[in-house]
Amino acid sequence: MTRTLSDVELEIIENGEDDWVLFAHIMGIVAESSAHSMDYFEALESASSACLELCELGLAHLGRYTDKEYFVAWTEKGDSLQQRLRNELSHPPLEIDSEMNLMRIMLEILPEGLAAWKMQT
């Protein structure tokens, strides 16, 4: 960890202390913390950026909660992870709608993320 985490990043990590953090919830966190009112697409982009940054820092994994009731972390990194996230957001599985998709894409906070959060709070 080479930098101080933002308040938004700290809140996201705190919300993942006991469970995965739903992408929809992350959208709410970034929208609530914004100095201006965000529309859906701004919140989507800000949440994507926050998730990708936490993954890049090695503090979290993005993935999907499946119908078989378990979390599958995506293995991609960097630009490939960014592309995967964009694709997953814009093309939900056939059996779920866009809103449900935002609740099935999740961020798993890693032990390194919890340690960074505890160090800064």
A tleap script that builds the chain and sets N, CA, C and O, in Angstrom:
source leaprc.protein.ff14SB
mol = sequence {
  NMET THR ARG THR LEU SER ASP VAL GLU LEU
  GLU ILE ILE GLU ASN GLY GLU ASP ASP TRP
  VAL LEU PHE ALA HIE ILE MET GLY ILE VAL
  ALA GLU SER SER ALA HIE SER MET ASP TYR
  PHE GLU ALA LEU GLU SER ALA SER SER ALA
  CYS LEU GLU LEU CYS GLU LEU GLY LEU ALA
  HIE LEU GLY ARG TYR THR ASP LYS GLU TYR
  PHE VAL ALA TRP THR GLU LYS GLY ASP SER
  LEU GLN GLN ARG LEU ARG ASN GLU LEU SER
  HIE PRO PRO LEU GLU ILE ASP SER GLU MET
  ASN LEU MET ARG ILE MET LEU GLU ILE LEU
  PRO GLU GLY LEU ALA ALA TRP LYS MET GLN
  CTHR
}
set mol.1.N position { 0.855 -1.172 0.000 }
set mol.1.CA position { 0.000 0.000 0.000 }
set mol.1.C position { 0.896 1.228 0.000 }
set mol.1.O position { 1.660 1.453 0.938 }
set mol.2.N position { 0.794 2.008 -1.048 }
set mol.2.CA position { 1.706 3.139 -1.195 }
set mol.2.C position { 1.042 4.494 -1.018 }
set mol.2.O position { 1.708 5.522 -1.132 }
set mol.3.N position { -0.253 4.518 -0.742 }
set mol.3.CA position { -0.917 5.813 -0.590 }
set mol.3.C position { -2.027 5.734 0.440 }
set mol.3.O position { -2.472 4.653 0.823 }
set mol.4.N position { -2.462 6.902 0.875 }
set mol.4.CA position { -3.576 6.988 1.805 }
set mol.4.C position { -4.872 6.746 1.049 }
set mol.4.O position { -5.059 7.266 -0.051 }
set mol.5.N position { -5.759 5.966 1.628 }
set mol.5.CA position { -7.040 5.685 1.007 }
set mol.5.C position { -7.982 6.869 1.193 }
set mol.5.O position { -7.933 7.559 2.211 }
set mol.6.N position { -8.837 7.095 0.202 }
set mol.6.CA position { -9.827 8.167 0.288 }
set mol.6.C position { -10.946 7.751 1.249 }
set mol.6.O position { -11.062 6.580 1.612 }
set mol.7.N position { -11.756 8.713 1.648 }
set mol.7.CA position { -12.894 8.416 2.517 }
set mol.7.C position { -13.843 7.422 1.858 }
set mol.7.O position { -14.377 6.534 2.522 }
set mol.8.N position { -14.052 7.569 0.559 }
set mol.8.CA position { -14.922 6.643 -0.168 }
set mol.8.C position { -14.335 5.241 -0.146 }
set mol.8.O position { -15.057 4.279 0.118 }
set mol.9.N position { -13.063 5.105 -0.413 }
set mol.9.CA position { -12.421 3.786 -0.397 }
set mol.9.C position { -12.511 3.162 0.996 }
set mol.9.O position { -12.768 1.966 1.130 }
set mol.10.N position { -12.298 3.971 2.023 }
set mol.10.CA position { -12.390 3.468 3.395 }
set mol.10.C position { -13.808 2.982 3.705 }
set mol.10.O position { -13.985 1.948 4.348 }
set mol.11.N position { -14.807 3.723 3.252 }
set mol.11.CA position { -16.192 3.314 3.495 }
set mol.11.C position { -16.531 2.025 2.751 }
set mol.11.O position { -17.220 1.156 3.283 }
set mol.12.N position { -16.046 1.909 1.529 }
set mol.12.CA position { -16.283 0.674 0.767 }
set mol.12.C position { -15.658 -0.511 1.495 }
set mol.12.O position { -16.295 -1.552 1.653 }
set mol.13.N position { -14.426 -0.356 1.935 }
set mol.13.CA position { -13.742 -1.439 2.642 }
set mol.13.C position { -14.470 -1.768 3.941 }
set mol.13.O position { -14.663 -2.939 4.267 }
set mol.14.N position { -14.874 -0.741 4.682 }
set mol.14.CA position { -15.597 -0.973 5.936 }
set mol.14.C position { -16.869 -1.790 5.679 }
set mol.14.O position { -17.207 -2.675 6.465 }
set mol.15.N position { -17.561 -1.499 4.599 }
set mol.15.CA position { -18.782 -2.234 4.267 }
set mol.15.C position { -18.498 -3.674 3.869 }
set mol.15.O position { -19.400 -4.512 3.879 }
set mol.16.N position { -17.257 -3.966 3.521 }
set mol.16.CA position { -16.883 -5.325 3.150 }
set mol.16.C position { -16.179 -6.074 4.251 }
set mol.16.O position { -15.580 -7.122 4.012 }
set mol.17.N position { -16.246 -5.543 5.460 }
set mol.17.CA position { -15.556 -6.196 6.574 }
set mol.17.C position { -16.104 -7.597 6.844 }
set mol.17.O position { -15.341 -8.509 7.160 }
set mol.18.N position { -17.419 -7.772 6.721 }
set mol.18.CA position { -18.040 -9.058 7.039 }
set mol.18.C position { -18.615 -9.794 5.839 }
set mol.18.O position { -18.968 -10.968 5.950 }
set mol.19.N position { -18.714 -9.137 4.711 }
set mol.19.CA position { -19.351 -9.753 3.550 }
set mol.19.C position { -18.909 -9.020 2.288 }
set mol.19.O position { -18.224 -8.000 2.364 }
set mol.20.N position { -19.299 -9.537 1.139 }
set mol.20.CA position { -19.000 -8.869 -0.114 }
set mol.20.C position { -19.796 -7.571 -0.196 }
set mol.20.O position { -20.837 -7.434 0.447 }
set mol.21.N position { -19.306 -6.625 -0.985 }
set mol.21.CA position { -19.994 -5.340 -1.147 }
set mol.21.C position { -20.634 -5.340 -2.534 }
set mol.21.O position { -19.948 -5.470 -3.548 }
set mol.22.N position { -21.946 -5.192 -2.559 }
set mol.22.CA position { -22.678 -5.166 -3.819 }
set mol.22.C position { -22.283 -3.936 -4.631 }
set mol.22.O position { -22.116 -2.850 -4.076 }
set mol.23.N position { -22.135 -4.102 -5.922 }
set mol.23.CA position { -21.801 -2.975 -6.793 }
set mol.23.C position { -22.852 -1.877 -6.656 }
set mol.23.O position { -22.517 -0.692 -6.667 }
set mol.24.N position { -24.117 -2.261 -6.527 }
set mol.24.CA position { -25.186 -1.276 -6.350 }
set mol.24.C position { -24.948 -0.440 -5.092 }
set mol.24.O position { -25.197 0.766 -5.087 }
set mol.25.N position { -24.468 -1.078 -4.034 }
set mol.25.CA position { -24.185 -0.358 -2.790 }
set mol.25.C position { -23.002 0.605 -2.977 }
set mol.25.O position { -23.003 1.718 -2.452 }
set mol.26.N position { -22.015 0.159 -3.722 }
set mol.26.CA position { -20.853 1.018 -3.998 }
set mol.26.C position { -21.296 2.246 -4.788 }
set mol.26.O position { -20.801 3.349 -4.555 }
set mol.27.N position { -22.223 2.056 -5.719 }
set mol.27.CA position { -22.765 3.202 -6.463 }
set mol.27.C position { -23.400 4.203 -5.491 }
set mol.27.O position { -23.241 5.413 -5.648 }
set mol.28.N position { -24.106 3.698 -4.506 }
set mol.28.CA position { -24.716 4.570 -3.504 }
set mol.28.C position { -23.687 5.297 -2.663 }
set mol.28.O position { -23.858 6.477 -2.354 }
set mol.29.N position { -22.626 4.609 -2.290 }
set mol.29.CA position { -21.568 5.224 -1.489 }
set mol.29.C position { -20.925 6.379 -2.252 }
set mol.29.O position { -20.751 7.465 -1.699 }
set mol.30.N position { -20.572 6.154 -3.519 }
set mol.30.CA position { -19.899 7.210 -4.281 }
set mol.30.C position { -20.852 8.363 -4.576 }
set mol.30.O position { -20.434 9.521 -4.580 }
set mol.31.N position { -22.117 8.066 -4.822 }
set mol.31.CA position { -23.093 9.127 -5.098 }
set mol.31.C position { -23.328 9.974 -3.856 }
set mol.31.O position { -23.409 11.200 -3.941 }
set mol.32.N position { -23.438 9.325 -2.707 }
set mol.32.CA position { -23.676 10.044 -1.458 }
set mol.32.C position { -22.498 10.924 -1.072 }
set mol.32.O position { -22.682 11.978 -0.463 }
set mol.33.N position { -21.308 10.503 -1.416 }
set mol.33.CA position { -20.111 11.263 -1.040 }
set mol.33.C position { -19.793 12.402 -2.007 }
set mol.33.O position { -18.938 13.242 -1.725 }
set mol.34.N position { -20.476 12.425 -3.134 }
set mol.34.CA position { -20.193 13.425 -4.160 }
set mol.34.C position { -20.676 14.813 -3.736 }
set mol.34.O position { -21.690 14.957 -3.054 }
set mol.35.N position { -19.928 15.817 -4.154 }
set mol.35.CA position { -20.299 17.203 -3.869 }
set mol.35.C position { -21.494 17.650 -4.702 }
set mol.35.O position { -22.158 18.626 -4.354 }
set mol.36.N position { -21.771 16.952 -5.789 }
set mol.36.CA position { -22.926 17.278 -6.630 }
set mol.36.C position { -23.804 16.041 -6.804 }
set mol.36.O position { -23.373 14.921 -6.530 }
set mol.37.N position { -25.005 16.247 -7.249 }
set mol.37.CA position { -25.932 15.146 -7.472 }
set mol.37.C position { -25.491 14.356 -8.702 }
set mol.37.O position { -25.375 14.906 -9.797 }
set mol.38.N position { -25.253 13.087 -8.513 }
set mol.38.CA position { -24.809 12.223 -9.620 }
set mol.38.C position { -25.999 11.558 -10.285 }
set mol.38.O position { -26.946 11.149 -9.613 }
set mol.39.N position { -25.953 11.451 -11.601 }
set mol.39.CA position { -26.950 10.638 -12.282 }
set mol.39.C position { -26.460 9.182 -12.269 }
set mol.39.O position { -25.354 8.893 -11.812 }
set mol.40.N position { -27.281 8.296 -12.764 }
set mol.40.CA position { -26.983 6.867 -12.766 }
set mol.40.C position { -25.634 6.566 -13.418 }
set mol.40.O position { -24.838 5.798 -12.878 }
set mol.41.N position { -25.381 7.167 -14.574 }
set mol.41.CA position { -24.162 6.852 -15.324 }
set mol.41.C position { -22.910 7.395 -14.638 }
set mol.41.O position { -21.854 6.764 -14.690 }
set mol.42.N position { -23.017 8.552 -14.001 }
set mol.42.CA position { -21.879 9.074 -13.229 }
set mol.42.C position { -21.584 8.168 -12.035 }
set mol.42.O position { -20.424 7.878 -11.743 }
set mol.43.N position { -22.637 7.723 -11.347 }
set mol.43.CA position { -22.440 6.823 -10.212 }
set mol.43.C position { -21.853 5.488 -10.673 }
set mol.43.O position { -20.998 4.917 -9.995 }
set mol.44.N position { -22.306 4.998 -11.810 }
set mol.44.CA position { -21.780 3.752 -12.362 }
set mol.44.C position { -20.286 3.894 -12.670 }
set mol.44.O position { -19.494 3.014 -12.334 }
set mol.45.N position { -19.913 4.987 -13.299 }
set mol.45.CA position { -18.511 5.215 -13.658 }
set mol.45.C position { -17.644 5.418 -12.419 }
set mol.45.O position { -16.539 4.880 -12.341 }
set mol.46.N position { -18.136 6.190 -11.452 }
set mol.46.CA position { -17.370 6.425 -10.222 }
set mol.46.C position { -17.203 5.143 -9.419 }
set mol.46.O position { -16.128 4.884 -8.876 }
set mol.47.N position { -18.257 4.341 -9.340 }
set mol.47.CA position { -18.169 3.067 -8.627 }
set mol.47.C position { -17.188 2.128 -9.334 }
set mol.47.O position { -16.403 1.440 -8.682 }
set mol.48.N position { -17.236 2.105 -10.656 }
set mol.48.CA position { -16.300 1.275 -11.429 }
set mol.48.C position { -14.866 1.686 -11.135 }
set mol.48.O position { -14.007 0.840 -10.889 }
set mol.49.N position { -14.616 2.980 -11.164 }
set mol.49.CA position { -13.254 3.484 -10.903 }
set mol.49.C position { -12.784 3.114 -9.505 }
set mol.49.O position { -11.644 2.689 -9.319 }
set mol.50.N position { -13.667 3.278 -8.519 }
set mol.50.CA position { -13.293 2.955 -7.137 }
set mol.50.C position { -12.967 1.469 -6.995 }
set mol.50.O position { -11.973 1.106 -6.364 }
set mol.51.N position { -13.796 0.618 -7.576 }
set mol.51.CA position { -13.555 -0.829 -7.504 }
set mol.51.C position { -12.252 -1.221 -8.190 }
set mol.51.O position { -11.455 -1.987 -7.647 }
set mol.52.N position { -12.051 -0.694 -9.370 }
set mol.52.CA position { -10.836 -1.031 -10.125 }
set mol.52.C position { -9.587 -0.549 -9.404 }
set mol.52.O position { -8.560 -1.226 -9.423 }
set mol.53.N position { -9.666 0.610 -8.770 }
set mol.53.CA position { -8.518 1.134 -8.015 }
set mol.53.C position { -8.209 0.241 -6.820 }
set mol.53.O position { -7.044 -0.062 -6.566 }
set mol.54.N position { -9.226 -0.184 -6.088 }
set mol.54.CA position { -8.997 -1.077 -4.950 }
set mol.54.C position { -8.408 -2.411 -5.395 }
set mol.54.O position { -7.571 -2.991 -4.703 }
set mol.55.N position { -8.847 -2.889 -6.545 }
set mol.55.CA position { -8.281 -4.124 -7.097 }
set mol.55.C position { -6.824 -3.908 -7.511 }
set mol.55.O position { -5.965 -4.750 -7.249 }
set mol.56.N position { -6.559 -2.786 -8.152 }
set mol.56.CA position { -5.195 -2.466 -8.596 }
set mol.56.C position { -4.236 -2.369 -7.403 }
set mol.56.O position { -3.069 -2.745 -7.505 }
set mol.57.N position { -4.731 -1.871 -6.293 }
set mol.57.CA position { -3.915 -1.745 -5.081 }
set mol.57.C position { -3.727 -3.079 -4.360 }
set mol.57.O position { -2.971 -3.169 -3.393 }
set mol.58.N position { -4.422 -4.115 -4.839 }
set mol.58.CA position { -4.310 -5.430 -4.211 }
set mol.58.C position { -5.118 -5.542 -2.929 }
set mol.58.O position { -4.805 -6.365 -2.069 }
set mol.59.N position { -6.166 -4.714 -2.789 }
set mol.59.CA position { -6.971 -4.697 -1.577 }
set mol.59.C position { -8.316 -5.405 -1.733 }
set mol.59.O position { -9.014 -5.646 -0.749 }
set mol.60.N position { -8.676 -5.737 -2.979 }
set mol.60.CA position { -9.990 -6.334 -3.238 }
set mol.60.C position { -9.968 -7.133 -4.537 }
set mol.60.O position { -9.051 -7.018 -5.351 }
set mol.61.N position { -11.012 -7.946 -4.701 }
set mol.61.CA position { -11.272 -8.680 -5.945 }
set mol.61.C position { -12.695 -8.378 -6.387 }
set mol.61.O position { -13.612 -8.353 -5.566 }
set mol.62.N position { -12.879 -8.152 -7.665 }
set mol.62.CA position { -14.210 -8.065 -8.247 }
set mol.62.C position { -14.646 -9.456 -8.665 }
set mol.62.O position { -13.819 -10.314 -8.973 }
set mol.63.N position { -15.949 -9.670 -8.672 }
set mol.63.CA position { -16.467 -10.949 -9.118 }
set mol.63.C position { -17.979 -10.930 -9.164 }
set mol.63.O position { -18.610 -9.875 -9.103 }
set mol.64.N position { -18.543 -12.115 -9.271 }
set mol.64.CA position { -19.997 -12.245 -9.403 }
set mol.64.C position { -20.504 -13.302 -8.440 }
set mol.64.O position { -19.901 -14.362 -8.271 }
set mol.65.N position { -21.629 -12.987 -7.814 }
set mol.65.CA position { -22.367 -13.959 -7.006 }
set mol.65.C position { -23.220 -14.767 -7.972 }
set mol.65.O position { -23.951 -14.195 -8.781 }
set mol.66.N position { -23.135 -16.071 -7.895 }
set mol.66.CA position { -23.792 -16.930 -8.878 }
set mol.66.C position { -25.125 -17.477 -8.364 }
set mol.66.O position { -25.439 -17.376 -7.178 }
set mol.67.N position { -25.887 -18.047 -9.269 }
set mol.67.CA position { -27.151 -18.692 -8.907 }
set mol.67.C position { -26.929 -19.885 -7.984 }
set mol.67.O position { -27.846 -20.309 -7.280 }
set mol.68.N position { -25.734 -20.416 -7.987 }
set mol.68.CA position { -25.407 -21.533 -7.108 }
set mol.68.C position { -25.024 -21.039 -5.717 }
set mol.68.O position { -24.568 -21.813 -4.876 }
set mol.69.N position { -25.216 -19.740 -5.486 }
set mol.69.CA position { -25.044 -19.095 -4.190 }
set mol.69.C position { -23.601 -19.107 -3.677 }
set mol.69.O position { -23.347 -19.387 -2.505 }
set mol.70.N position { -22.687 -18.805 -4.556 }
set mol.70.CA position { -21.321 -18.569 -4.122 }
set mol.70.C position { -20.700 -17.488 -4.991 }
set mol.70.O position { -21.178 -17.188 -6.085 }
set mol.71.N position { -19.634 -16.917 -4.480 }
set mol.71.CA position { -18.931 -15.817 -5.136 }
set mol.71.C position { -17.796 -16.375 -5.977 }
set mol.71.O position { -17.029 -17.219 -5.516 }
set mol.72.N position { -17.691 -15.902 -7.211 }
set mol.72.CA position { -16.593 -16.289 -8.096 }
set mol.72.C position { -15.808 -15.022 -8.437 }
set mol.72.O position { -16.304 -14.136 -9.133 }
set mol.73.N position { -14.581 -14.954 -7.938 }
set mol.73.CA position { -13.721 -13.801 -8.223 }
set mol.73.C position { -13.223 -13.882 -9.662 }
set mol.73.O position { -12.910 -14.961 -10.163 }
set mol.74.N position { -13.157 -12.744 -10.307 }
set mol.74.CA position { -12.617 -12.690 -11.659 }
set mol.74.C position { -11.097 -12.676 -11.578 }
set mol.74.O position { -10.523 -12.076 -10.669 }
set mol.75.N position { -10.458 -13.326 -12.515 }
set mol.75.CA position { -8.998 -13.456 -12.483 }
set mol.75.C position { -8.280 -12.344 -13.236 }
set mol.75.O position { -7.067 -12.186 -13.094 }
set mol.76.N position { -9.012 -11.569 -14.037 }
set mol.76.CA position { -8.391 -10.524 -14.848 }
set mol.76.C position { -7.791 -9.432 -13.958 }
set mol.76.O position { -8.190 -9.240 -12.809 }
set mol.77.N position { -6.830 -8.736 -14.530 }
set mol.77.CA position { -6.180 -7.604 -13.857 }
set mol.77.C position { -6.039 -6.459 -14.847 }
set mol.77.O position { -6.125 -6.664 -16.058 }
set mol.78.N position { -5.821 -5.249 -14.331 }
set mol.78.CA position { -5.552 -4.087 -15.171 }
set mol.78.C position { -6.635 -3.812 -16.194 }
set mol.78.O position { -7.825 -3.822 -15.880 }
set mol.79.N position { -6.202 -3.566 -17.435 }
set mol.79.CA position { -7.132 -3.238 -18.520 }
set mol.79.C position { -8.111 -4.374 -18.799 }
set mol.79.O position { -9.262 -4.125 -19.158 }
set mol.80.N position { -7.668 -5.604 -18.638 }
set mol.80.CA position { -8.559 -6.749 -18.864 }
set mol.80.C position { -9.688 -6.776 -17.832 }
set mol.80.O position { -10.825 -7.113 -18.162 }
set mol.81.N position { -9.375 -6.423 -16.586 }
set mol.81.CA position { -10.402 -6.364 -15.556 }
set mol.81.C position { -11.375 -5.223 -15.841 }
set mol.81.O position { -12.585 -5.374 -15.674 }
set mol.82.N position { -10.845 -4.095 -16.268 }
set mol.82.CA position { -11.704 -2.968 -16.612 }
set mol.82.C position { -12.666 -3.358 -17.736 }
set mol.82.O position { -13.853 -3.039 -17.672 }
set mol.83.N position { -12.172 -4.034 -18.743 }
set mol.83.CA position { -13.012 -4.482 -19.858 }
set mol.83.C position { -14.043 -5.504 -19.386 }
set mol.83.O position { -15.203 -5.454 -19.795 }
set mol.84.N position { -13.623 -6.422 -18.534 }
set mol.84.CA position { -14.555 -7.440 -18.000 }
set mol.84.C position { -15.679 -6.766 -17.234 }
set mol.84.O position { -16.846 -7.117 -17.410 }
set mol.85.N position { -15.338 -5.793 -16.375 }
set mol.85.CA position { -16.356 -5.099 -15.598 }
set mol.85.C position { -17.335 -4.370 -16.513 }
set mol.85.O position { -18.548 -4.463 -16.326 }
set mol.86.N position { -16.817 -3.654 -17.489 }
set mol.86.CA position { -17.700 -2.936 -18.421 }
set mol.86.C position { -18.634 -3.908 -19.144 }
set mol.86.O position { -19.823 -3.633 -19.305 }
set mol.87.N position { -18.095 -5.024 -19.570 }
set mol.87.CA position { -18.897 -6.029 -20.277 }
set mol.87.C position { -19.963 -6.634 -19.352 }
set mol.87.O position { -21.117 -6.797 -19.749 }
set mol.88.N position { -19.569 -6.961 -18.131 }
set mol.88.CA position { -20.514 -7.560 -17.175 }
set mol.88.C position { -21.623 -6.566 -16.820 }
set mol.88.O position { -22.772 -6.965 -16.631 }
set mol.89.N position { -21.289 -5.279 -16.727 }
set mol.89.CA position { -22.293 -4.271 -16.404 }
set mol.89.C position { -23.261 -4.036 -17.562 }
set mol.89.O position { -24.456 -3.834 -17.348 }
set mol.90.N position { -22.747 -4.063 -18.774 }
set mol.90.CA position { -23.592 -3.751 -19.926 }
set mol.90.C position { -24.291 -4.975 -20.530 }
set mol.90.O position { -25.218 -4.825 -21.326 }
set mol.91.N position { -23.862 -6.165 -20.162 }
set mol.91.CA position { -24.462 -7.394 -20.702 }
set mol.91.C position { -24.753 -8.382 -19.565 }
set mol.91.O position { -24.036 -9.369 -19.398 }
set mol.92.N position { -25.804 -8.113 -18.789 }
set mol.92.CA position { -26.113 -9.042 -17.689 }
set mol.92.C position { -26.494 -10.419 -18.235 }
set mol.92.O position { -26.944 -10.537 -19.374 }
set mol.93.N position { -26.313 -11.445 -17.429 }
set mol.93.CA position { -26.766 -12.771 -17.846 }
set mol.93.C position { -28.250 -12.723 -18.215 }
set mol.93.O position { -29.001 -11.910 -17.676 }
set mol.94.N position { -28.661 -13.576 -19.114 }
set mol.94.CA position { -30.021 -13.563 -19.645 }
set mol.94.C position { -31.099 -13.660 -18.565 }
set mol.94.O position { -32.168 -13.066 -18.705 }
set mol.95.N position { -30.833 -14.390 -17.510 }
set mol.95.CA position { -31.865 -14.632 -16.506 }
set mol.95.C position { -32.045 -13.497 -15.497 }
set mol.95.O position { -32.951 -13.565 -14.668 }
set mol.96.N position { -31.206 -12.455 -15.544 }
set mol.96.CA position { -31.364 -11.352 -14.591 }
set mol.96.C position { -31.405 -10.012 -15.320 }
set mol.96.O position { -30.818 -9.849 -16.390 }
set mol.97.N position { -32.108 -9.064 -14.716 }
set mol.97.CA position { -32.203 -7.736 -15.319 }
set mol.97.C position { -31.028 -6.864 -14.862 }
set mol.97.O position { -30.215 -7.279 -14.037 }
set mol.98.N position { -30.958 -5.666 -15.406 }
set mol.98.CA position { -29.829 -4.767 -15.121 }
set mol.98.C position { -29.736 -4.410 -13.648 }
set mol.98.O position { -28.639 -4.335 -13.096 }
set mol.99.N position { -30.876 -4.188 -13.007 }
set mol.99.CA position { -30.868 -3.828 -11.584 }
set mol.99.C position { -30.344 -4.979 -10.724 }
set mol.99.O position { -29.520 -4.771 -9.834 }
set mol.100.N position { -30.820 -6.176 -10.993 }
set mol.100.CA position { -30.345 -7.344 -10.250 }
set mol.100.C position { -28.862 -7.587 -10.527 }
set mol.100.O position { -28.122 -8.037 -9.652 }
set mol.101.N position { -28.440 -7.287 -11.746 }
set mol.101.CA position { -27.035 -7.446 -12.111 }
set mol.101.C position { -26.136 -6.612 -11.211 }
set mol.101.O position { -25.051 -7.055 -10.835 }
set mol.102.N position { -26.585 -5.394 -10.860 }
set mol.102.CA position { -25.800 -4.515 -9.985 }
set mol.102.C position { -25.690 -5.075 -8.569 }
set mol.102.O position { -24.816 -4.674 -7.800 }
set mol.103.N position { -26.572 -5.994 -8.236 }
set mol.103.CA position { -26.515 -6.630 -6.918 }
set mol.103.C position { -25.792 -7.969 -6.958 }
set mol.103.O position { -25.508 -8.554 -5.913 }
set mol.104.N position { -25.497 -8.451 -8.149 }
set mol.104.CA position { -24.769 -9.714 -8.286 }
set mol.104.C position { -23.275 -9.500 -8.545 }
set mol.104.O position { -22.462 -10.380 -8.263 }
set mol.105.N position { -22.916 -8.334 -9.080 }
set mol.105.CA position { -21.499 -7.988 -9.216 }
set mol.105.C position { -21.065 -7.455 -7.861 }
set mol.105.O position { -21.695 -6.552 -7.310 }
set mol.106.N position { -19.992 -8.015 -7.328 }
set mol.106.CA position { -19.605 -7.695 -5.960 }
set mol.106.C position { -18.104 -7.495 -5.843 }
set mol.106.O position { -17.322 -7.936 -6.686 }
set mol.107.N position { -17.733 -6.819 -4.772 }
set mol.107.CA position { -16.339 -6.594 -4.442 }
set mol.107.C position { -16.027 -7.370 -3.166 }
set mol.107.O position { -16.692 -7.209 -2.143 }
set mol.108.N position { -15.020 -8.197 -3.248 }
set mol.108.CA position { -14.550 -8.947 -2.077 }
set mol.108.C position { -13.340 -8.212 -1.512 }
set mol.108.O position { -12.335 -8.037 -2.202 }
set mol.109.N position { -13.437 -7.789 -0.271 }
set mol.109.CA position { -12.326 -7.106 0.375 }
set mol.109.C position { -11.352 -8.164 0.896 }
set mol.109.O position { -11.739 -9.083 1.618 }
set mol.110.N position { -10.108 -8.018 0.523 }
set mol.110.CA position { -9.068 -8.965 0.922 }
set mol.110.C position { -8.499 -8.596 2.294 }
set mol.110.O position { -8.696 -7.472 2.756 }
set mol.111.N position { -7.800 -9.520 2.949 }
set mol.111.CA position { -7.185 -9.205 4.243 }
set mol.111.C position { -6.287 -7.958 4.177 }
set mol.111.O position { -6.206 -7.194 5.139 }
set mol.112.N position { -5.624 -7.763 3.045 }
set mol.112.CA position { -4.779 -6.573 2.878 }
set mol.112.C position { -5.618 -5.291 2.901 }
set mol.112.O position { -5.172 -4.262 3.409 }
set mol.113.N position { -6.825 -5.361 2.353 }
set mol.113.CA position { -7.723 -4.216 2.378 }
set mol.113.C position { -8.194 -3.908 3.783 }
set mol.113.O position { -8.241 -2.747 4.190 }
set mol.114.N position { -8.543 -4.947 4.522 }
set mol.114.CA position { -8.966 -4.738 5.909 }
set mol.114.C position { -7.826 -4.190 6.757 }
set mol.114.O position { -8.046 -3.338 7.619 }
set mol.115.N position { -6.616 -4.671 6.519 }
set mol.115.CA position { -5.461 -4.174 7.265 }
set mol.115.C position { -5.210 -2.695 6.949 }
set mol.115.O position { -4.920 -1.911 7.853 }
set mol.116.N position { -5.318 -2.314 5.681 }
set mol.116.CA position { -5.130 -0.908 5.294 }
set mol.116.C position { -6.209 -0.032 5.911 }
set mol.116.O position { -5.925 1.073 6.374 }
set mol.117.N position { -7.439 -0.516 5.920 }
set mol.117.CA position { -8.559 0.219 6.528 }
set mol.117.C position { -8.320 0.419 8.030 }
set mol.117.O position { -8.486 1.523 8.548 }
set mol.118.N position { -7.933 -0.644 8.713 }
set mol.118.CA position { -7.699 -0.566 10.167 }
set mol.118.C position { -6.537 0.370 10.480 }
set mol.118.O position { -6.553 1.060 11.500 }
set mol.119.N position { -5.532 0.398 9.612 }
set mol.119.CA position { -4.385 1.269 9.833 }
set mol.119.C position { -4.760 2.748 9.706 }
set mol.119.O position { -4.145 3.599 10.348 }
set mol.120.N position { -5.758 3.055 8.887 }
set mol.120.CA position { -6.126 4.443 8.629 }
set mol.120.C position { -7.280 4.934 9.476 }
set mol.120.O position { -7.576 6.128 9.467 }
set mol.121.N position { -7.947 4.046 10.213 }
set mol.121.CA position { -9.079 4.504 11.013 }
set mol.121.C position { -8.753 4.546 12.483 }
set mol.121.O position { -9.605 4.911 13.293 }
savepdb mol mol.pdb
quit
